């Protein structure tokens, strides 16, 4: 049936049913997508959106670095952008256009190569531009939307829109956008500067990240937002939660704001640990930690 849908609608991408999402997330856990679509390119994505019934829920995945997919999977369509719609180009002396599939690290390097500065912080963010725009990703005192000049979005009908930052409510690790629109690309503005110094700063930031974070382990990056004037990791560590384990999930002994899949964790293990941390911090410090990670799908 899906093969017929591909043919009948002239789709060139990959359309599958009941596909495990574990391999599409950095935690390597989670159930199946009811339907999974991997577009060939932007035109293919637009064509698919035009043919998709508006009653069908749509979920987007980039590199799956900031998402927890529950064990029962995701209803509707999951659109996976990894490996596609990833054009990156310098369009003026200090402007760069990056599509949603471009990795944050690649944008940081590309900016430095073109003697632009200000994008170095992106080198340590493991996700894509699409995800960075959706949550206003940041590190080392900088945030994605500080450098956004305009964005391109796609709606449920496959139509593209150009929007300015003023059309969004942008906050710390949060972006409120028009409903049923998703980011396709952004134009970033960076200052002219010394590319060599920018590359050196990238190396220093990555060295700092490797020393302080459990790089190379199955995790989603930071699990919780930092509360105002404090750090989630400090609060978690102060409650002696480093190393706490539920099932196959463990709070990292290296950085308390990371939860690791030790190898056989389920999404339920990880979510239980998230809830345990939140209740402990609320009880001992009166602080409500807000998850930075998106939790999607159905319980098993």
Secondary structure, DSSP 8 states (H G I E B T S, - for coil): -HHHHHHHTT--SEEEEEEESGGGSTT----EEEEEEE-SSHHHHHHHHHHS-TTS-EEEESS-SSEEE-TT-EEEEEEE-TTSS--EEEEETTEEEEETTSBHHHHHHHHHHTTEES-GGGGG--SBHHHHHHHT-EETTEEGGGGEEEEEEEETTS-EEEE-GGGSEEETTEEE--TTEEEEEEEEE-EE--HHHHHHHHHHHHHHHHHHS-TTSS--S--B---TTS-HHHHHHHTT-TT-EETTEEE-SS-TT-EEE-SS--HHHHHHHHHHHHHHHHHHH-----BSSEEES---
